[in-house]
């Protein structure tokens, strides 16, 4: 698949619990994992991809509802991925407390992994539905390539994503790899 088309496909594999789902899929090869571990893939919050580090001004845990809420300049890091937001709410699975059921990041959301970045006002990682939804001026970047829309929905199990325009149309700037070498913008060589 050409690199510009891969850019949108990168989002397809975003999952807060992707490491947990990998354990249930023994037939996946390392090469397939590399290809499928796009921008948000591997951000497991409790999976087997190393420790999750969370920095925030405050943390609150509601024992009744099993909801962790971090507020104030939240930064979450796991391996080479960083998520930043003003608040982060993690709803734990009542049957498996180590596994998040839903993670909601709100307020200037920014997710970085290498040269890839996703931004928006709100990101919802729904482990049960196996979807990731980025809203409020969603922007996806992979080097010079960029796609923007009001909402991006990633269907993890289907390996597809949908970018919706809302009041504005979907906008994409994609640099063909054959023209500028691996998706480089003019002048980056």
C-alpha positions in Angstrom: 0.0 0.0 0.0 1.5 3.4 -0.9 2.6 5.5 2.1 -0.1 8.2 1.7 -2.8 5.6 1.9 -1.0 3.9 4.8 -1.4 7.2 6.7 -5.1 6.8 7.2 -4.6 3.1 7.8 -2.2 3.9 10.7 -5.2 5.0 12.7 -7.0 1.7 12.0 -5.1 -0.1 14.6 -5.4 2.4 17.5 -6.3 0.7 20.7 -5.8 1.2 24.3 -5.9 -2.5 24.8 -4.2 -3.8 21.7 -1.5 -5.6 23.7 -4.2 -7.6 25.4 -5.9 -8.5 22.1 -2.5 -9.6 20.7 -2.2 -12.3 23.4 -5.5 -13.8 22.1 -4.2 -13.9 18.5 -1.2 -16.3 18.4 -1.2 -16.6 14.6 0.0 -13.0 14.1 3.6 -12.7 12.9 6.1 -10.0 14.0 6.0 -8.5 10.5 2.2 -8.2 10.7 2.5 -6.6 14.1 4.9 -4.0 12.8 2.6 -3.2 9.9 -0.5 -3.1 12.1 1.0 -1.2 15.0 0.1 2.3 13.6 -0.1 5.6 15.3 -2.2 4.6 18.3 -1.6 0.9 18.3 0.1 -0.5 21.3 -1.1 2.2 23.7 -2.2 -0.6 26.1 -2.6 1.0 29.6 -2.1 -2.2 31.4 -1.1 -4.4 28.5 2.3 -6.1 28.0 4.1 -3.2 26.3 6.0 -1.9 29.3 5.0 0.4 32.1 2.5 3.2 31.7 3.6 6.4 33.2 1.0 9.0 34.1 1.7 12.6 35.3 -1.1 14.9 36.3 -2.0 17.6 38.8 -4.6 15.4 40.5 -5.8 11.8 40.4 -9.2 10.6 41.8 -10.4 7.0 42.0 -14.2 6.3 42.5 -14.3 2.9 44.1 -18.0 2.5 43.4 -17.9 3.1 39.6 -14.3 1.9 39.1 -13.3 5.2 37.4 -9.9 6.8 37.6 -9.8 10.5 36.7 -6.6 12.4 36.1 -6.8 16.2 35.8 -4.4 19.1 35.0 -1.9 18.8 32.3 -2.1 15.0 32.0 0.8 13.2 30.2 0.6 9.5 29.6 3.7 7.7 28.3 4.1 4.0 27.3 7.2 3.0 25.3 7.5 5.5 22.4 3.9 6.8 22.6 2.8 9.9 24.5 -0.7 11.1 25.1 -1.4 14.6 26.5 -4.7 16.1 27.5 -6.3 18.3 30.2 -8.3 15.3 31.7 -8.1 11.6 31.3 -10.9 9.3 32.5 -10.2 5.6 32.7 -13.3 3.3 33.3 -12.0 -0.1 34.4 -13.6 -3.4 33.5 -15.4 -4.6 36.6 -14.5 -8.2 35.9 -10.8 -7.5 35.1 -9.7 -4.4 37.0 -6.3 -4.4 35.2 -8.1 -3.8 31.9 -9.7 -0.5 30.9 -13.2 -0.7 29.4 -13.1 2.9 28.1 -10.5 5.7 28.2 -11.6 9.3 27.5 -9.1 12.1 27.0 -10.5 15.6 26.8 -9.0 19.1 26.3 -6.2 19.7 23.8 -5.7 16.0 23.1 -2.4 15.2 21.4 -1.1 11.7 20.8 2.5 11.3 19.5 4.4 8.3 18.2 7.6 9.1 16.3 6.8 11.4 13.4 3.1 10.6 13.7 0.7 12.8 15.6 -3.1 12.8 16.2 -4.8 15.9 17.8 -8.3 16.9 18.6 -10.5 18.1 21.5 -11.6 14.6 22.6 -10.4 11.0 22.1 -12.5 8.0 23.2 -10.9 4.5 23.3 -13.8 2.0 23.6 -12.3 -1.4 24.3 -15.7 -3.3 24.2 -16.7 -1.9 20.8 -13.1 -2.0 19.6 -13.2 1.6 18.3 -11.3 4.8 18.7 -13.0 8.1 18.1 -11.2 11.4 17.8 -13.4 14.5 17.6 -13.4 18.3 17.7 -11.1 19.2 14.8 -9.4 15.9 14.5 -6.0 16.1 12.7 -3.8 13.1 11.8 -0.2 13.7 10.7 2.5 11.3 9.5 5.5 13.4 8.6 4.3 15.9 6.0 1.1 14.0 5.3 -2.0 15.3 7.0 -5.7 14.5 7.1 -8.3 16.7 9.0 -11.9 16.3 9.8 -14.4 16.9 12.5 -14.4 13.2 13.6 -12.3 10.1 13.0 -13.7 6.7 13.9 -11.3 3.8 13.8 -12.9 0.3 13.7 -10.1 -1.8 15.1 -11.4 -5.3 14.3 -12.3 -4.2 10.7 -8.9 -2.5 10.1 -10.7 0.5 8.6 -11.3 4.1 9.6 -13.7 6.8 8.6 -13.0 10.5 8.6 -16.0 12.8 8.6 -16.1 16.4 7.7 -19.0 17.9 9.7 -19.5 21.5 8.7 -16.2 21.6 6.9 -15.1 19.0 4.4 -12.4 16.4 5.0 -9.1 17.7 3.9 -6.0 15.7 3.1 -2.5 16.6 2.0 -0.6 13.5 0.9 2.9 13.4 -0.6 3.4 10.4 -2.9 6.5 8.4 -1.8 7.6 7.9 -5.4 7.7 11.6 -6.0 9.5 12.8 -2.8 11.1 9.7 -1.3 9.1 7.9 1.5 6.4 10.6 1.9 8.8 13.6 2.2 7.5 17.1 1.5 9.3 19.0 -1.2 12.6 20.4 0.1 13.0 17.8 2.9 15.5 15.6 1.0 
